[in-house]
Amino acid sequence: VILPSGIAGEWSGTTSQGMPIAFTVSAQERVTAITLGHRFNGCAGSQTFSNLDLPTVRDVICAPGPCSPSQPGSGSFGFAGERGQGIPSTSVFGIFLPANEAQGQANFSEFAGCGSAIGVGWSARRR
């Protein structure tokens, strides 16, 4: 299903930690790559997840409550990296908004020597 919002392209922005986020949405409107920086509890770095094929979903759920009528979502996506006891994992969730904007949250779990940072906000724009 192709979303009418036209979300394909290169997106980039910044997290609430002041680190970069970038992702690519294919012409088929699937997220194919995510690069995400992190900085928390004395640790900093960047991760790139490539060769992805994540669908964008038209039904957007805003929590808490319904999406604001003034800023309806145009689609969403989610990514969850490897998970398990003692295994560092990263997840990224986002919604596409009007005017070539996107926003969401990232979670960094069980990073060795650093712990976790959950609910790190981010915003991005299509280039």
N, C-alpha and C positions, 0 to 999 in steps of 0.2 A: 504494500500500500504506500503510495507516494503522498506525503503530506502537502496540503496546498500552501503551506507557509513558506516553502522554498528555503529550507535550512541547510542545504548542501554548501560546503565550503570549508575554509580554514577559520577556526575560531581561536582567540587568544584573550587572556585576561590575567587577573591576579587573585590570589587567595587572601583571606583575612590575616594570614601570617606574613603577607607581603611577598609571597613566592609566586612564580609564574604557573599558569595552567594553559595548555593548548590542546586542541583536539580537532580531528578531521571528520567531516561528515561527507560521505560519498554521494554521487548523483542519485543513488537508490535510497538516500537518506538513512544510511546506516553508519554508525560511528566506527571508524576503522583504525584510529590511533588516538592515544591519550598520553600527554606528557604532563607531569604534575610535580611541582616542587613542594618540599616540606621543611618546616623549621619549628621544632618544639623540644622542650626538655633538654636543651643543649645539643641536639642533633639537627643536621641540615643535609639536604641532598635533593636529588631529582630521580624520578622513575619514568621510564617510557614503556608503554604497553602498545605494541604494534601488532599488525596482522589480526586485528579484531574484526568482528562482524556483528556488532550490537545493534539490534533494531531500535528505532525510535518509535515511541508509542504515542498515539494520538490522545488517548484518554489520560488527562493529567489530574492528579489528586493533589490538592493543596492542603497542607496540614499546619495548624489546625483549621478546620472549617473549609468552606468552598473558596475557589479562586476569586480574587477581586474582579468585578465586572470591568474595571478600568484597565486591567492587565491580564487578559485571558492567556492561558498557556497555549502554545502552538504544538506541543509535543514534549516528550521527555525521554530520558535514557538512563540506564544504570549499568554499572560495572562493579563486579566484586572479584578481587584477586583471590589467590590461594588462601585457604583458611585452615586452621587446625591448631591444636595445642602447641604453643611456643613458636608458631610459624608467623613471621610478620605478614600482615595483609593490608591491602589498600583497597578502598571502595570509593567510587565516585558516582554521584547521582545529580541530575540536572534537568531543568526545564527550559524550553525555548520560549522566549517572550517576543512581543512585537518589536519592531525597529531593530532587528538584527542583534538582539541581546539574549543572553542566557545567564542563568544563575543556578546555584545548587550548593551541595555540601560534599565534603570528602572526609573519609575516616581513615586514620592510620592506626592500626592495632598491633600491639605486641612487638614493637621495634626493639631489638636488643639494646639494652642499656638506656633506652629512652622512654619506654612505656608506650602510651597511646595518646592520640589527639583525636577526639571524636567531635563531629559536627563543625568542621572547619568550613566556613562559608567561602564561596568564590563567585565571581562574576566575569563574564567574557562577552566580547563582541565579535561579529563576523568581520574578517578583514576584507 
